[in-house]
């Protein structure tokens, strides 16, 4: 039998228009989910949908499905266009602002006259009617249109409630004015916060007819501005990208657009300018400010051969930089992409809220009808019954439910990016919040990874020290490990500028070492074994005492030398381990290195549990063992040998200075390669999830309190509209506090 075909899906982002509440989100997700093999996650705060679908379903079909649900959809603008237009107003924003201004000018006199009996002159009610009619029709027109559109698709949303509330209030007022005696020239109407029975003359509720659209329009306008604030960090990242760059060719300099820049181009970065793209310094030395890209507060000194990141600011001298990555391959583009993808996800709590929102509006409509029927059945005054019904329609608010998680997530992920912490989504935030054990790699994570060769011990009568170093440096040219880079750098220095020979048949064995053929010889650079010549065996205790990592070099199967490579503990590692303990997280050291260097680093940092000489499989098994003990395990590493453990952990954390394999397997990336940021990430996650919980408690609690009050006639429709708008603003405002969240100030002072 043949193998089962592997199901392949692709991801497409859509910009969704016309969504106003969590019920809209649920409807779009449900409609898209009815297509075979399609799943969708819709974000109310960003107005975006991330759709996973089979290749045979085209984006045009997805757009058509959304439009059939009563909303608009389109493919988002290309990233470069969004970068240039990041500060431009959203389409329709000016029209909505103009609608709010006109509605305010017309509604305020109606509200004042209705609420201040002393100002009610002869025929005041007819002036209010003339002013209120445009508000009830034109001012509330977007709500009416979306309500009718939803009705055509057999759905109800927040707009349905608002539209019905305005229509009921205005229709009752028209009846009262023309048929109920409220149009008499001398009519006066006292203002009350709660509905009351009439005194033979029907009351008018024009203040509710204008107050509901006024407060909802104002609330949504302020809400949109606040929600835009939650994405400020992402826009600031986009704005770091250069628009033009000065390229130097054949001694001359010309200005080109960033889109024309290619890998290999040498470009100029003058003092105060941004580095146009990722590259390597070809000439010059300076200090570059990475604070806006990686969160690193101290300028970094760079010189020939140093790597620089696009978006960094040149703080010193003139630099010539050779481009190594452009466009979507740059670190800045990857950061922006990760943050954007993180904001598309949903926390478990938000999925519950969306499920509730799916039935929320129909339930509210049923409660409103029940309220009207109960009041009329109990013999209450019709206008009091209608007022209570309108109040129920207006006060209910699924908007807050829909905004509770995405606004907090946008603010948290944006703030995390500013601090050098990238999370892949809400699941990663939830994982960060709950971890109680972290497995730490040593080399490149707790230590600087900038190793150097401390001593070379060669076998007497062998090839000789210089030849062994040359061959070892040649084969390590293909290695990504800090040990290999240190040996190659040492060999180049020792060769007095001569080029190292090429390597063929190169192979890396994760956790063991590398091998390859150099000038016809099989050269192996491996961890030492138990069968060593006496001279090399005697060198091992010395390396152990100095906490150096010994590496055995074999040529054509014969042991030729022992190379001792030393590393230093990162300054931030001391503080990071201590802060993790204070947060209730147990540190565990797991490394492929020898026992002696591992024990030395663990002793320096105060880590009690150490696992040395661990292969990638051993590290993954260690994670599994800890999980079986009931631990919630995070793994932090930077190399290929950490990828399996990162993928198997409850939460994988990669150093931004590490390999693409490690970063690809991780849920969280520490951009600046500073483990100290891990404690910041845990604190930020706990604060963000706490904010989401508060938002959801408020969103649910608000409706649990206000809907019953409206049902028993204790809320005026106008006040209900104000309360409904305020609930959404409170949720968004609470989320915005994450934008200014600061890590531990004590830690920042030690920088």
PEGI-V284874 format. One record per residue. RES is the residue in one small letter. SS is DSSP state (H for helix, E for strand, C for the rest). Layout:
((RES;SS) (RES;SS))
//
This chain:
((x;C) (x;C) (x;C) (x;C) (x;C) (x;C) (x;C) (x;C) (x;E) (x;E) (x;E) (x;E) (x;E) (x;E) (x;E) (x;E) (x;E) (x;C) (x;C) (x;C) (x;C) (x;H) (x;H) (x;H) (x;H) (x;H) (x;H) (x;H) (x;H) (x;H) (x;H) (x;H) (x;H) (x;C) (x;C) (x;C) (x;C) (x;C) (x;E) (x;E) (x;E) (x;E) (x;E) (x;C) (x;C) (x;C) (x;C) (x;E) (x;E) (x;E) (x;E) (x;E) (x;E) (x;E) (x;C) (x;C) (x;C) (x;C) (x;H) (x;H) (x;H) (x;H) (x;H) (x;H) (x;H) (x;H) (x;H) (x;H) (x;C) (x;C) (x;C) (x;E) (x;E) (x;E) (x;E) (x;C) (x;C) (x;C) (x;H) (x;H) (x;H) (x;H) (x;H) (x;H) (x;C) (x;C) (x;C) (x;C) (x;C) (x;C) (x;C) (x;C) (x;H) (x;H) (x;H) (x;H) (x;H) (x;H) (x;H) (x;H) (x;H) (x;H) (x;H) (x;H) (x;H) (x;H) (x;H) (x;H) (x;H) (x;H) (x;H) (x;H) (x;H) (x;H) (x;H) (x;C) (x;H) (x;H) (x;H) (x;C) (x;C) (x;C) (x;C) (x;H) (x;H) (x;H) (x;H) (x;H) (x;H) (x;H) (x;H) (x;H) (x;H) (x;H) (x;H) (x;H) (x;H) (x;H) (x;H) (x;C) (x;H) (x;H) (x;H) (x;H) (x;H) (x;H) (x;H) (x;H) (x;H) (x;H) (x;H) (x;H) (x;C) (x;C) (x;C) (x;C) (x;C) (x;H) (x;H) (x;H) (x;H) (x;H) (x;H) (x;H) (x;H) (x;H) (x;H) (x;H) (x;H) (x;H) (x;H) (x;H) (x;H) (x;H) (x;H) (x;H) (x;H) (x;H) (x;C) (x;C) (x;C) (x;C) (x;C) (x;C) (x;C) (x;C) (x;C) (x;C) (x;C) (x;C) (x;C) (x;C) (x;C) (x;C) (x;C) (x;C) (x;C) (x;C) (x;C) (x;C) (x;C) (x;C) (x;C) (x;C) (x;C) (x;H) (x;H) (x;H) (x;H) (x;H) (x;H) (x;H) (x;H) (x;H) (x;H) (x;H) (x;H) (x;H) (x;H) (x;H) (x;H) (x;H) (x;H) (x;H) (x;H) (x;H) (x;H) (x;H) (x;H) (x;H) (x;C) (x;H) (x;H) (x;H) (x;H) (x;H) (x;H) (x;H) (x;H) (x;C) (x;C) (x;C) (x;C) (x;E) (x;E) (x;E) (x;E) (x;E) (x;E) (x;C) (x;C) (x;E) (x;E) (x;E) (x;E) (x;E) (x;E) (x;H) (x;H) (x;H) (x;C) (x;C) (x;C) (x;C) (x;C) (x;E) (x;E) (x;E) (x;E) (x;C) (x;C) (x;C) (x;C) (x;E) (x;C) (x;C) (x;C) (x;C) (x;E) (x;E) (x;E) (x;E) (x;E) (x;C) (x;C) (x;E) (x;E) (x;E) (x;E) (x;C) (x;H) (x;H) (x;H) (x;H) (x;C) (x;C) (x;C) (x;C) (x;C) (x;E) (x;E) (x;E) (x;C) (x;C) (x;C) (x;C) (x;E) (x;E) (x;C) (x;C) (x;C) (x;C) (x;E) (x;E) (x;C) (x;C) (x;C) (x;C) (x;E) (x;E) (x;E) (x;E) (x;E) (x;C) (x;C) (x;C) (x;H) (x;H) (x;H) (x;C) (x;H) (x;H) (x;H) (x;H) (x;H) (x;H) (x;H) (x;H) (x;H) (x;H) (x;H) (x;H) (x;H) (x;C) (x;C) (x;C) (x;C) (x;H) (x;H) (x;H) (x;H) (x;H) (x;H) (x;H) (x;H) (x;H) (x;H) (x;H) (x;H) (x;H) (x;H) (x;H) (x;H) (x;H) (x;H) (x;H) (x;H) (x;H) (x;H) (x;H) (x;H) (x;H) (x;H) (x;H) (x;H) (x;H) (x;H) (x;C) (x;C) (x;C) (x;C) (x;H) (x;H) (x;H) (x;H) (x;H) (x;H) (x;H) (x;H) (x;H) (x;H) (x;H) (x;H) (x;H) (x;H) (x;C) (x;C) (x;C) (x;H) (x;H) (x;H) (x;H) (x;H) (x;H) (x;H) (x;H) (x;H) (x;H) (x;H) (x;H) (x;H) (x;H) (x;H) (x;H) (x;H) (x;H) (x;H) (x;H) (x;C) (x;C) (x;E) (x;E) (x;E) (x;C) (x;C) (x;H) (x;H) (x;H) (x;H) (x;H) (x;H) (x;H) (x;H) (x;H) (x;C) (x;C) (x;E) (x;E) (x;E) (x;E) (x;C) (x;H) (x;H) (x;H) (x;H) (x;H) (x;E) (x;C) (x;C) (x;C) (x;C) (x;E) (x;E) (x;E) (x;E) (x;E) (x;E) (x;E) (x;C) (x;C) (x;C) (x;C) (x;C) (x;C) (x;H) (x;H) (x;H) (x;H) (x;H) (x;H) (x;H) (x;H) (x;H) (x;H) (x;H) (x;H) (x;H) (x;H) (x;C) (x;C) (x;C) (x;H) (x;H) (x;H) (x;H) (x;H) (x;H) (x;H) (x;H) (x;H) (x;H) (x;H) (x;H) (x;H) (x;C) (x;C) (x;C) (x;C) (x;C) (x;C) (x;C) (x;C) (x;C) (x;E) (x;E) (x;E) (x;E) (x;E) (x;E) (x;C) (x;C) (x;C) (x;E) (x;E) (x;E) (x;E) (x;E) (x;E) (x;C) (x;C) (x;E) (x;E) (x;E) (x;E) (x;E) (x;E) (x;E) (x;C) (x;C) (x;C) (x;C) (x;C) (x;C) (x;H) (x;H) (x;H) (x;H) (x;H) (x;H) (x;H) (x;H) (x;H) (x;H) (x;H) (x;H) (x;C) (x;C) (x;C) (x;E) (x;E) (x;E) (x;E) (x;E) (x;E) (x;E) (x;C) (x;C) (x;E) (x;E) (x;E) (x;E) (x;E) (x;E) (x;E) (x;E) (x;E) (x;C) (x;C) (x;E) (x;C) (x;H) (x;H) (x;H) (x;H) (x;H) (x;H) (x;H) (x;H) (x;H) (x;H) (x;H) (x;H) (x;C) (x;C) (x;C) (x;E) (x;E) (x;E) (x;E) (x;E) (x;C) (x;C) (x;C) (x;C) (x;H) (x;H) (x;H) (x;H) (x;H) (x;H) (x;H) (x;H) (x;H) (x;H) (x;H) (x;C) (x;C) (x;C) (x;E) (x;E) (x;E) (x;C) (x;C) (x;C) (x;C) (x;H) (x;H) (x;H) (x;H) (x;H) (x;H) (x;H) (x;H) (x;H) (x;H) (x;H) (x;H) (x;H) (x;C) (x;C) (x;C) (x;C) (x;E) (x;E) (x;E) (x;E) (x;E) (x;C) (x;C) (x;H) (x;H) (x;H) (x;H) (x;H) (x;H) (x;H) (x;H) (x;H) (x;C) (x;C) (x;E) (x;E) (x;E) (x;E) (x;E) (x;C) (x;C) (x;C) (x;C) (x;H) (x;H) (x;H) (x;H) (x;H) (x;H) (x;C) (x;C) (x;E) (x;E) (x;E) (x;C) (x;C) (x;C) (x;C) (x;C) (x;C) (x;H) (x;H) (x;H) (x;H) (x;H) (x;H) (x;H) (x;H) (x;H) (x;H) (x;H) (x;H) (x;H) (x;H) (x;H) (x;H) (x;H) (x;H) (x;H) (x;H) (x;H) (x;H) (x;H) (x;H) (x;H) (x;H) (x;H) (x;H) (x;H) (x;H) (x;H) (x;H) (x;H) (x;H) (x;H) (x;C) (x;C) (x;C) (x;C) (x;C) (x;H) (x;H) (x;H) (x;H) (x;H) (x;H) (x;H) (x;H) (x;H) (x;H) (x;H) (x;H) (x;H) (x;H) (x;H) (x;H) (x;H) (x;H) (x;H) (x;H) (x;H) (x;H) (x;H) (x;H) (x;C) (x;C) (x;C) (x;C) (x;H) (x;H) (x;H) (x;H) (x;H) (x;C) (x;C))
//
